[in-house]
Amino acid sequence: MKYHNRKTTVDGIIFDSKAEAERYTELKRLETIGVIKGLELQKSYRLCKGRWENGKPFSISYRADFVYNLDGDIIVEDVKGFRTKEYQLKKKLMRAVYGIEITEVKA
């Protein structure tokens, strides 16, 4: 169990934490009433593509918890209880590579 999170299932989808599942439920409600559009889960962004290492391609990617459209703006959202150094680096790379500021939702 990573960072004391409990996997939680909603709509047949397994979420890494109860907080993430609750946020999904809220976003689905907002999508249903038309506040947001195009809700995506676990969308991956390639941040760096490198050379081959140990016979495998090396790359760094970030997987967003949620991505959606709010009034024409694309929102990339991550439910966070703990900000690891790896996450902090990927957040900076998202800004540098894509010009996207990740919206953090507290767990």
Buried (B, 14 or more C-beta within 10 A) or exposed (E): EEEEBEEBEBEEEEBBBBBBBBBBEEBEEBBEEEEBEEBEBEBEBEBEEEEEEEEEEEEBEBEBBBBBBBEEEEBBBBBBEEEEEEBEEBBEBBEEBBEBEBEBBEB
